[in-house]
Amino acid sequence: MLSKRIIPCLDVKNGRVVKGTNFIALRDAGDPVECAKAYNEAGADELVFLDISATVEGRGTVVDMVKSVAEQVFIPFTVGGGIRSLEDIREILNAGADKISLNSAAVKDPELVKRASEKFGSQCVVVAIDVRERSGGKIRIASVDADFKGIDENANEEDNSKFPSGYEVVVAGGTKATGLDAVEWAKKVESLGAGEILLTSLDRDGTKSGFDNVITRAIADAVSIPVIASGGAGKMEDFYDGIVDGGADAVLAASLFHFGEIRIEDLKEYLAGRGIPVRTLTPALKLWQSLKKDKQGLVPAIVVEDSTKDVLMMAYMDYESLEKTMETKLMHYHSRSRNSLWLKGETSGHYQHVKRASLDCDRDTLLFYIDQDGAACHTGNHSCFFTDIDLG
């Protein structure tokens, strides 16, 4: 069995992460960039960023916010909301997203799924399917202003025979019924080239009553592409049930993670204890989580020559550079001037080979003992600390 993924979802409206019940009664859950950064460091396997009002308000996704979020994460990152064309998709992927999610646009123009998968690859194309269970031949939908209005007598008079799964696809944040059966639509988008399905039960969304494992299992059995279960998680057991009973390849939640009710690390430990394969936190990530960072999210690193105990230099590290340093045993830093990863010695040949490392008592500074090839300083001096100060 492949590792099952734990995915926090950032529903964004008016520049803030929000969460509600049945897609309404929204409450603030924080800044999207800070949330994304925290989840990246907490061991999330992926992130989903949904601009939930973009389609209803008839505007595009907030690209600048996508860029800011992408700068903070080193895990796969999906973006949805207001994406209607290949140009929109290109813009979002260029902004830093790994995947895009199509929902209302796919229903309106199913061939967009095919064009997107042919242009960018199926691995980039997620189709989000929001569903409601039908009752008495009708489903409940919300009005365009997102106030819940109960049963819409005019829009939903079709006989249930049109919906063999018992579930109908809804779009525009749950404000519009489509007349599409959930399972048949899932099979259709797979045939068009979708690489993954993000399935959300709007009946369960925010209720903490558990995933709708009936429709999740029906779709998981009907398609061969991964299915992400979303909507309704309230406790750790719900995630287990979504994987085992629902057949989900990944499980997604929002408020449980946003408001600290369940920690991702604890959830993974719980699932692993019940025999579900999950990706565990790496040593680099565990260390990074424990460090105190400056306002730019960086940690200073002091470098000492192991043989002489001479202090050679001081530079800054972010998570990416720390991870690379631990992986390769060669010093990597974050270049503040270039805002990019910097392998010491990549151009000069003056590599720094890590021997051991320490952490100070405040957990805000790293100390590395290294073997130095050539000079440590770009001036050609053995150490960057070659200028004496007259203390008077």
GUKOLZA-59001 format. One record per residue (C-alpha): residue number from 1; x, y, z; chain. Coordinates in nm, 2 decimals. Example, Ala and Ser with C-alpha at 12.3 -4.5 7.8 and 13.67 -1.06 7.14 Angstrom:
BEGIN
[rec 1,[1.23,-0.45,0.78],'A']
[rec 2,[1.37,-0.11,0.71],'A']
***
This chain:
BEGIN
[rec 1,[0.00,0.00,0.00],'A']
[rec 2,[0.13,0.34,-0.10],'A']
[rec 3,[0.18,0.60,0.17],'A']
[rec 4,[-0.14,0.79,0.25],'A']
[rec 5,[-0.13,1.17,0.24],'A']
[rec 6,[-0.24,1.42,0.50],'A']
[rec 7,[-0.34,1.75,0.33],'A']
[rec 8,[-0.44,2.07,0.51],'A']
[rec 9,[-0.67,2.29,0.30],'A']
[rec 10,[-0.65,2.67,0.30],'A']
[rec 11,[-0.99,2.81,0.20],'A']
[rec 12,[-0.92,3.18,0.13],'A']
[rec 13,[-1.17,3.46,0.11],'A']
[rec 14,[-1.08,3.83,0.10],'A']
[rec 15,[-0.71,3.75,0.16],'A']
[rec 16,[-0.77,3.54,0.48],'A']
[rec 17,[-0.80,3.17,0.55],'A']
[rec 18,[-1.16,3.10,0.66],'A']
[rec 19,[-1.36,2.79,0.76],'A']
[rec 20,[-1.73,2.74,0.81],'A']
[rec 21,[-2.00,2.47,0.80],'A']
[rec 22,[-2.16,2.36,0.47],'A']
[rec 23,[-1.95,2.63,0.30],'A']
[rec 24,[-2.12,2.91,0.50],'A']
[rec 25,[-2.10,3.07,0.84],'A']
[rec 26,[-1.73,3.14,0.77],'A']
[rec 27,[-1.49,3.24,1.05],'A']
[rec 28,[-1.13,3.37,1.02],'A']
[rec 29,[-0.85,3.11,1.06],'A']
[rec 30,[-0.54,3.32,0.99],'A']
[rec 31,[-0.31,3.46,0.72],'A']
[rec 32,[-0.27,3.22,0.43],'A']
[rec 33,[0.11,3.27,0.40],'A']
[rec 34,[0.17,3.21,0.77],'A']
[rec 35,[-0.06,2.91,0.77],'A']
[rec 36,[0.12,2.76,0.46],'A']
[rec 37,[0.45,2.81,0.62],'A']
[rec 38,[0.34,2.65,0.95],'A']
[rec 39,[0.20,2.34,0.77],'A']
[rec 40,[0.51,2.30,0.56],'A']
[rec 41,[0.71,2.28,0.88],'A']
[rec 42,[0.45,2.06,1.06],'A']
[rec 43,[0.50,1.77,0.83],'A']
[rec 44,[0.20,1.81,0.59],'A']
[rec 45,[0.24,1.60,0.28],'A']
[rec 46,[0.08,1.85,0.05],'A']
[rec 47,[-0.12,2.17,0.06],'A']
[rec 48,[-0.44,2.28,-0.12],'A']
[rec 49,[-0.51,2.65,-0.16],'A']
[rec 50,[-0.87,2.73,-0.27],'A']
[rec 51,[-0.98,3.08,-0.34],'A']
[rec 52,[-1.34,2.99,-0.25],'A']
[rec 53,[-1.51,3.31,-0.37],'A']
[rec 54,[-1.33,3.36,-0.70],'A']
[rec 55,[-1.58,3.17,-0.91],'A']
[rec 56,[-1.89,3.32,-0.74],'A']
[rec 57,[-1.75,3.67,-0.77],'A']
[rec 58,[-1.64,3.61,-1.13],'A']
[rec 59,[-1.27,3.69,-1.08],'A']
[rec 60,[-0.94,3.51,-1.11],'A']
[rec 61,[-0.73,3.36,-0.84],'A']
[rec 62,[-0.51,3.60,-0.64],'A']
[rec 63,[-0.18,3.52,-0.81],'A']
[rec 64,[0.04,3.74,-0.59],'A']
[rec 65,[-0.09,3.55,-0.28],'A']
[rec 66,[-0.01,3.22,-0.46],'A']
[rec 67,[0.34,3.34,-0.52],'A']
[rec 68,[0.38,3.43,-0.15],'A']
[rec 69,[0.25,3.10,-0.04],'A']
[rec 70,[0.46,2.90,-0.28],'A']
[rec 71,[0.77,3.08,-0.15],'A']
[rec 72,[0.71,2.93,0.20],'A']
[rec 73,[0.65,2.57,0.11],'A']
[rec 74,[0.86,2.28,-0.02],'A']
[rec 75,[0.58,2.03,-0.05],'A']
[rec 76,[0.34,1.98,-0.34],'A']
[rec 77,[0.10,2.27,-0.36],'A']
[rec 78,[-0.24,2.27,-0.54],'A']
[rec 79,[-0.43,2.59,-0.63],'A']
[rec 80,[-0.79,2.63,-0.72],'A']
[rec 81,[-1.06,2.89,-0.76],'A']
[rec 82,[-1.13,3.11,-1.06],'A']
[rec 83,[-0.92,2.91,-1.30],'A']
[rec 84,[-1.10,2.91,-1.64],'A']
[rec 85,[-0.84,2.88,-1.92],'A']
[rec 86,[-0.50,2.74,-2.02],'A']
[rec 87,[-0.36,3.09,-1.96],'A']
[rec 88,[-0.49,3.09,-1.61],'A']
[rec 89,[-0.33,2.75,-1.55],'A']
[rec 90,[0.00,2.86,-1.69],'A']
[rec 91,[-0.01,3.17,-1.47],'A']
[rec 92,[-0.08,2.97,-1.15],'A']
[rec 93,[0.19,2.71,-1.23],'A']
[rec 94,[0.44,2.99,-1.31],'A']
[rec 95,[0.35,3.15,-0.97],'A']
[rec 96,[0.48,2.84,-0.80],'A']
[rec 97,[0.20,2.59,-0.77],'A']
[rec 98,[0.26,2.22,-0.85],'A']
[rec 99,[-0.10,2.15,-0.95],'A']
[rec 100,[-0.41,2.33,-1.03],'A']
[rec 101,[-0.77,2.24,-0.94],'A']
[rec 102,[-1.06,2.28,-1.17],'A']
[rec 103,[-1.42,2.27,-1.04],'A']
[rec 104,[-1.69,2.49,-1.19],'A']
[rec 105,[-1.48,2.55,-1.50],'A']
[rec 106,[-1.46,2.18,-1.57],'A']
[rec 107,[-1.84,2.14,-1.55],'A']
[rec 108,[-1.89,2.43,-1.78],'A']
[rec 109,[-1.62,2.32,-2.03],'A']
[rec 110,[-1.52,1.95,-1.98],'A']
[rec 111,[-1.28,1.97,-2.26],'A']
[rec 112,[-1.07,2.22,-2.05],'A']
[rec 113,[-0.96,1.92,-1.85],'A']
[rec 114,[-0.84,1.74,-2.16],'A']
[rec 115,[-0.66,2.05,-2.30],'A']
[rec 116,[-0.50,2.11,-1.96],'A']
[rec 117,[-0.37,1.76,-1.92],'A']
[rec 118,[-0.24,1.75,-2.28],'A']
[rec 119,[-0.06,2.09,-2.23],'A']
[rec 120,[0.07,2.05,-1.88],'A']
[rec 121,[0.04,1.68,-1.80],'A']
[rec 122,[-0.22,1.49,-1.60],'A']
[rec 123,[0.00,1.51,-1.29],'A']
[rec 124,[-0.08,1.89,-1.28],'A']
[rec 125,[-0.45,1.86,-1.31],'A']
[rec 126,[-0.68,1.80,-1.02],'A']
[rec 127,[-1.06,1.80,-1.07],'A']
[rec 128,[-1.25,1.91,-0.75],'A']
[rec 129,[-1.59,1.75,-0.72],'A']
[rec 130,[-1.83,1.90,-0.47],'A']
[rec 131,[-2.13,1.68,-0.40],'A']
[rec 132,[-2.46,1.67,-0.21],'A']
[rec 133,[-2.67,1.37,-0.13],'A']
[rec 134,[-3.01,1.38,-0.29],'A']
[rec 135,[-3.32,1.33,-0.09],'A']
[rec 136,[-3.67,1.28,-0.24],'A']
[rec 137,[-3.55,1.37,-0.58],'A']
[rec 138,[-3.42,1.71,-0.47],'A']
[rec 139,[-3.10,1.85,-0.31],'A']
[rec 140,[-3.05,2.15,-0.10],'A']
[rec 141,[-2.84,2.43,-0.24],'A']
[rec 142,[-2.73,2.77,-0.12],'A']
[rec 143,[-2.81,3.10,-0.28],'A']
[rec 144,[-2.55,3.30,-0.46],'A']
[rec 145,[-2.49,3.52,-0.16],'A']
[rec 146,[-2.41,3.20,0.04],'A']
[rec 147,[-2.70,3.22,0.28],'A']
[rec 148,[-2.85,2.87,0.31],'A']
[rec 149,[-3.20,2.87,0.17],'A']
[rec 150,[-3.30,2.50,0.20],'A']
[rec 151,[-3.45,2.31,-0.09],'A']
[rec 152,[-3.47,2.48,-0.43],'A']
[rec 153,[-3.80,2.35,-0.57],'A']
[rec 154,[-3.74,2.48,-0.93],'A']
[rec 155,[-3.38,2.37,-0.99],'A']
[rec 156,[-3.39,2.02,-0.86],'A']
[rec 157,[-3.71,1.84,-0.97],'A']
[rec 158,[-3.52,1.57,-1.17],'A']
[rec 159,[-3.61,1.21,-1.08],'A']
[rec 160,[-3.35,1.02,-0.87],'A']
[rec 161,[-3.30,0.78,-1.16],'A']
[rec 162,[-3.07,1.04,-1.31],'A']
[rec 163,[-2.84,1.00,-1.01],'A']
[rec 164,[-2.77,0.63,-0.97],'A']
[rec 165,[-2.50,0.71,-0.70],'A']
[rec 166,[-2.76,0.91,-0.50],'A']
[rec 167,[-2.53,1.21,-0.51],'A']
[rec 168,[-2.53,1.52,-0.74],'A']
[rec 169,[-2.24,1.74,-0.83],'A']
[rec 170,[-2.28,2.11,-0.73],'A']
[rec 171,[-2.05,2.40,-0.83],'A']
[rec 172,[-1.98,2.77,-0.75],'A']
[rec 173,[-1.91,2.70,-0.39],'A']
[rec 174,[-2.23,2.48,-0.36],'A']
[rec 175,[-2.45,2.76,-0.49],'A']
[rec 176,[-2.55,2.58,-0.82],'A']
[rec 177,[-2.68,2.22,-0.89],'A']
[rec 178,[-2.55,2.07,-1.22],'A']
[rec 179,[-2.77,1.77,-1.29],'A']
[rec 180,[-2.45,1.55,-1.30],'A']
[rec 181,[-2.43,1.22,-1.11],'A']
[rec 182,[-2.12,1.23,-0.89],'A']
[rec 183,[-1.97,0.89,-0.99],'A']
[rec 184,[-2.04,0.93,-1.36],'A']
[rec 185,[-1.88,1.28,-1.35],'A']
[rec 186,[-1.57,1.13,-1.18],'A']
[rec 187,[-1.54,0.87,-1.45],'A']
[rec 188,[-1.58,1.13,-1.72],'A']
[rec 189,[-1.30,1.36,-1.58],'A']
[rec 190,[-1.07,1.06,-1.55],'A']
[rec 191,[-1.13,0.98,-1.92],'A']
[rec 192,[-1.05,1.34,-2.01],'A']
[rec 193,[-0.71,1.33,-1.84],'A']
[rec 194,[-0.75,1.44,-1.48],'A']
[rec 195,[-0.47,1.31,-1.26],'A']
[rec 196,[-0.65,1.33,-0.93],'A']
[rec 197,[-1.00,1.39,-0.78],'A']
[rec 198,[-1.06,1.61,-0.48],'A']
[rec 199,[-1.40,1.50,-0.35],'A']
[rec 200,[-1.58,1.72,-0.10],'A']
[rec 201,[-1.91,1.63,0.07],'A']
[rec 202,[-2.09,1.97,0.12],'A']
[rec 203,[-2.34,1.79,0.35],'A']
[rec 204,[-2.05,1.70,0.58],'A']
[rec 205,[-1.82,2.00,0.53],'A']
[rec 206,[-1.73,2.16,0.87],'A']
[rec 207,[-1.97,1.93,1.06],'A']
[rec 208,[-1.70,1.71,1.21],'A']
[rec 209,[-1.93,1.41,1.16],'A']
[rec 210,[-1.68,1.22,0.95],'A']
[rec 211,[-1.61,1.19,0.58],'A']
[rec 212,[-1.90,1.06,0.36],'A']
[rec 213,[-1.74,0.72,0.30],'A']
[rec 214,[-2.03,0.60,0.09],'A']
[rec 215,[-1.97,0.83,-0.20],'A']
[rec 216,[-1.59,0.83,-0.14],'A']
[rec 217,[-1.58,0.45,-0.18],'A']
[rec 218,[-1.81,0.46,-0.48],'A']
[rec 219,[-1.58,0.70,-0.66],'A']
[rec 220,[-1.26,0.54,-0.55],'A']
[rec 221,[-1.39,0.20,-0.68],'A']
[rec 222,[-1.50,0.36,-1.01],'A']
[rec 223,[-1.17,0.53,-1.11],'A']
[rec 224,[-0.81,0.44,-1.11],'A']
[rec 225,[-0.67,0.79,-1.03],'A']
[rec 226,[-0.61,0.90,-0.67],'A']
[rec 227,[-0.91,1.03,-0.47],'A']
[rec 228,[-0.87,1.29,-0.19],'A']
[rec 229,[-1.15,1.27,0.07],'A']
[rec 230,[-1.27,1.61,0.20],'A']
[rec 231,[-1.54,1.74,0.42],'A']
[rec 232,[-1.64,1.62,0.77],'A']
[rec 233,[-1.34,1.51,0.96],'A']
[rec 234,[-1.38,1.56,1.33],'A']
[rec 235,[-1.15,1.32,1.50],'A']
[rec 236,[-0.85,1.10,1.42],'A']
[rec 237,[-1.06,0.79,1.37],'A']
[rec 238,[-1.24,0.97,1.08],'A']
[rec 239,[-0.92,0.99,0.89],'A']
[rec 240,[-0.86,0.62,0.94],'A']
[rec 241,[-1.22,0.54,0.83],'A']
[rec 242,[-1.18,0.77,0.52],'A']
[rec 243,[-0.88,0.56,0.41],'A']
[rec 244,[-1.00,0.22,0.50],'A']
[rec 245,[-1.38,0.24,0.45],'A']
[rec 246,[-1.38,0.52,0.19],'A']
[rec 247,[-1.08,0.39,0.00],'A']
[rec 248,[-0.93,0.74,-0.02],'A']
[rec 249,[-0.56,0.79,-0.12],'A']
[rec 250,[-0.54,1.11,0.08],'A']
[rec 251,[-0.75,1.28,0.34],'A']
[rec 252,[-0.79,1.66,0.37],'A']
[rec 253,[-0.91,1.88,0.65],'A']
[rec 254,[-0.91,2.24,0.75],'A']
[rec 255,[-1.05,2.36,1.08],'A']
[rec 256,[-0.91,2.07,1.28],'A']
[rec 257,[-0.56,2.17,1.17],'A']
[rec 258,[-0.62,2.55,1.16],'A']
[rec 259,[-0.75,2.57,1.52],'A']
[rec 260,[-0.50,2.32,1.67],'A']
[rec 261,[-0.75,2.05,1.75],'A']
[rec 262,[-0.53,1.78,1.58],'A']
[rec 263,[-0.16,1.81,1.51],'A']
[rec 264,[-0.04,1.65,1.19],'A']
[rec 265,[0.24,1.48,1.36],'A']
[rec 266,[0.00,1.32,1.61],'A']
[rec 267,[-0.24,1.22,1.33],'A']
[rec 268,[0.04,1.04,1.14],'A']
[rec 269,[0.15,0.86,1.46],'A']
[rec 270,[-0.20,0.75,1.52],'A']
[rec 271,[-0.25,0.62,1.16],'A']
[rec 272,[0.09,0.45,1.16],'A']
[rec 273,[-0.01,0.28,1.48],'A']
[rec 274,[-0.32,0.14,1.31],'A']
[rec 275,[-0.12,0.00,1.02],'A']
[rec 276,[-0.17,0.29,0.77],'A']
[rec 277,[0.15,0.38,0.58],'A']
[rec 278,[0.23,0.75,0.61],'A']
[rec 279,[0.53,0.97,0.54],'A']
[rec 280,[0.70,1.05,0.87],'A']
[rec 281,[0.88,1.37,0.96],'A']
[rec 282,[1.24,1.38,0.85],'A']
[rec 283,[1.52,1.46,1.10],'A']
[rec 284,[1.57,1.79,0.92],'A']
[rec 285,[1.21,1.89,0.95],'A']
[rec 286,[1.19,1.79,1.32],'A']
[rec 287,[1.50,2.01,1.39],'A']
[rec 288,[1.36,2.30,1.19],'A']
[rec 289,[1.03,2.28,1.37],'A']
[rec 290,[1.21,2.32,1.70],'A']
[rec 291,[1.42,2.63,1.60],'A']
[rec 292,[1.34,2.99,1.67],'A']
[rec 293,[1.35,3.19,1.34],'A']
[rec 294,[1.40,3.56,1.28],'A']
[rec 295,[1.14,3.78,1.10],'A']
[rec 296,[1.25,3.65,0.77],'A']
[rec 297,[1.22,3.29,0.88],'A']
[rec 298,[1.60,3.24,0.89],'A']
[rec 299,[1.84,3.10,1.15],'A']
[rec 300,[2.20,3.21,1.18],'A']
[rec 301,[2.47,2.94,1.14],'A']
[rec 302,[2.82,2.98,1.28],'A']
[rec 303,[3.09,2.78,1.11],'A']
[rec 304,[3.40,2.65,1.29],'A']
[rec 305,[3.70,2.46,1.15],'A']
[rec 306,[3.70,2.13,1.32],'A']
[rec 307,[4.07,2.08,1.33],'A']
[rec 308,[4.18,2.43,1.45],'A']
[rec 309,[3.86,2.55,1.62],'A']
[rec 310,[3.89,2.87,1.42],'A']
[rec 311,[3.56,3.06,1.36],'A']
[rec 312,[3.54,3.08,0.98],'A']
[rec 313,[3.22,3.26,0.90],'A']
[rec 314,[2.85,3.32,0.98],'A']
[rec 315,[2.56,3.29,0.74],'A']
[rec 316,[2.19,3.22,0.74],'A']
[rec 317,[1.99,2.91,0.68],'A']
[rec 318,[1.63,2.84,0.59],'A']
[rec 319,[1.46,2.50,0.59],'A']
[rec 320,[1.57,2.41,0.24],'A']
[rec 321,[1.94,2.48,0.31],'A']
[rec 322,[1.93,2.30,0.64],'A']
[rec 323,[1.77,2.00,0.48],'A']
[rec 324,[2.03,2.00,0.20],'A']
[rec 325,[2.32,2.03,0.45],'A']
[rec 326,[2.20,1.73,0.65],'A']
[rec 327,[2.13,1.53,0.34],'A']
[rec 328,[2.47,1.60,0.16],'A']
[rec 329,[2.70,1.68,0.46],'A']
[rec 330,[2.80,1.99,0.26],'A']
[rec 331,[2.72,2.33,0.40],'A']
[rec 332,[2.43,2.50,0.22],'A']
[rec 333,[2.30,2.85,0.31],'A']
[rec 334,[2.02,3.08,0.22],'A']
[rec 335,[2.17,3.38,0.02],'A']
[rec 336,[1.98,3.69,0.14],'A']
[rec 337,[2.11,3.90,-0.15],'A']
[rec 338,[2.00,3.64,-0.41],'A']
[rec 339,[1.71,3.51,-0.21],'A']
[rec 340,[1.81,3.15,-0.31],'A']
[rec 341,[1.98,2.84,-0.20],'A']
[rec 342,[2.36,2.87,-0.19],'A']
[rec 343,[2.60,2.57,-0.18],'A']
[rec 344,[2.92,2.69,-0.04],'A']
[rec 345,[3.20,2.62,-0.28],'A']
[rec 346,[2.98,2.55,-0.58],'A']
[rec 347,[3.17,2.81,-0.79],'A']
[rec 348,[3.50,2.84,-0.60],'A']
[rec 349,[3.55,2.48,-0.52],'A']
[rec 350,[3.60,2.58,-0.15],'A']
[rec 351,[3.35,2.33,-0.01],'A']
[rec 352,[3.27,2.29,0.36],'A']
[rec 353,[3.24,1.93,0.48],'A']
[rec 354,[3.02,1.89,0.78],'A']
[rec 355,[3.17,1.69,1.07],'A']
[rec 356,[2.92,1.77,1.35],'A']
[rec 357,[2.68,2.03,1.47],'A']
[rec 358,[2.54,2.19,1.79],'A']
[rec 359,[2.25,2.40,1.89],'A']
[rec 360,[2.25,2.69,2.14],'A']
[rec 361,[2.04,2.69,2.46],'A']
[rec 362,[1.79,2.94,2.31],'A']
[rec 363,[1.75,2.72,2.00],'A']
[rec 364,[1.80,3.02,1.77],'A']
[rec 365,[2.16,2.97,1.65],'A']
[rec 366,[2.33,2.67,1.48],'A']
[rec 367,[2.70,2.58,1.52],'A']
[rec 368,[2.87,2.36,1.25],'A']
[rec 369,[3.21,2.21,1.28],'A']
[rec 370,[3.35,2.15,0.93],'A']
[rec 371,[3.66,2.06,0.72],'A']
[rec 372,[3.73,2.35,0.49],'A']
[rec 373,[3.85,2.32,0.13],'A']
[rec 374,[4.06,2.63,0.05],'A']
[rec 375,[3.96,2.96,0.20],'A']
[rec 376,[3.63,3.02,0.37],'A']
[rec 377,[3.61,3.39,0.29],'A']
[rec 378,[3.54,3.53,-0.06],'A']
[rec 379,[3.83,3.77,-0.01],'A']
[rec 380,[4.07,3.47,-0.01],'A']
[rec 381,[4.13,3.48,0.36],'A']
[rec 382,[4.11,3.16,0.56],'A']
[rec 383,[3.84,3.31,0.79],'A']
[rec 384,[3.59,3.59,0.73],'A']
[rec 385,[3.70,3.73,1.07],'A']
[rec 386,[4.03,3.88,0.98],'A']
[rec 387,[3.97,4.24,1.07],'A']
[rec 388,[4.09,4.33,1.43],'A']
[rec 389,[3.89,4.58,1.63],'A']
[rec 390,[4.07,4.84,1.85],'A']
[rec 391,[3.89,4.81,2.18],'A']
[rec 392,[4.07,5.11,2.32],'A']
***
